[in-house]
Amino acid sequence: MKEVRGMYEQARKIYRAQEEETWNSLSYDQQLDVFCAVVRRIVLAELIDDGSYRHALYTVFKFDMDAYGRAMDAGYMELHNSIGKDT
């Protein structure tokens, strides 16, 4: 179990570094474009559709199953759950 946990943490660090590298490689205008596109999709999934976590990932964002854990690691599940509580 300890070995699996270590592998998970290593993958998590690699993904986070890759995500930050991608973000930092974008110009200000590209970052703003991406931010607005993501917010628009979150509003659709969470506020308009009142959808599930999976609905947001698979239907609205059109991601594959690999997005589930990575989005959770990024805090999206926590955000999704807090939006549901606040409505």
SULMOUR-V685338 format. One record per residue. N is the residue number from 1. SS is DSSP state (~ for helix, > for strand, _ for the rest). OMEGA is omega in radians with two decimals (NA if undefined). BURIAL is # if it has 24 or more other C-alpha atoms within 12 Angstrom, else .. Layout:
N/SS/OMEGA/BURIAL
N/SS/OMEGA/BURIAL
This chain:
1/_/3.14/.
2/~/3.13/.
3/~/3.13/.
4/~/3.11/.
5/~/3.11/.
6/~/3.10/.
7/~/3.12/.
8/~/-3.14/.
9/~/3.11/.
10/~/3.11/.
11/~/3.13/.
12/~/3.12/.
13/~/-3.14/.
14/~/3.13/.
15/~/-3.13/.
16/~/3.11/.
17/~/3.12/.
18/~/3.14/.
19/~/3.13/.
20/~/3.10/.
21/~/3.10/.
22/~/3.14/.
23/~/-3.10/.
24/~/3.13/.
25/~/-3.13/.
26/_/3.03/.
27/_/3.08/.
28/~/-3.12/.
29/~/3.10/.
30/~/3.10/.
31/~/3.14/.
32/~/3.09/.
33/~/-3.13/.
34/~/3.12/.
35/~/-3.12/.
36/~/3.10/.
37/~/3.14/.
38/~/3.13/.
39/~/3.12/.
40/~/3.13/.
41/~/3.09/#
42/~/3.10/#
43/~/3.11/.
44/~/-3.07/.
45/~/-2.99/#
46/~/-3.00/#
47/~/-3.11/.
48/~/-3.13/.
49/_/-3.03/.
50/_/-3.03/.
51/_/3.11/.
52/_/3.05/#
53/~/3.13/#
54/~/3.09/#
55/~/3.14/#
56/~/-3.08/#
57/~/-2.96/#
58/~/-3.09/.
59/~/-3.06/.
60/~/-3.13/#
61/_/3.14/#
62/_/3.08/.
63/_/3.04/.
64/_/-3.05/.
65/_/-3.14/.
66/_/-3.13/.
67/~/-3.04/.
68/~/-3.10/.
69/~/-3.13/.
70/~/3.11/#
71/~/3.10/#
72/~/3.12/.
73/~/3.14/.
74/_/3.10/.
75/_/-3.08/.
76/~/3.11/#
77/~/3.11/#
78/~/3.10/.
79/~/3.12/.
80/~/-3.11/#
81/~/-3.14/.
82/~/3.10/.
83/~/3.11/.
84/~/3.14/.
85/~/-3.06/.
86/~/-3.07/.
87/_/NA/.
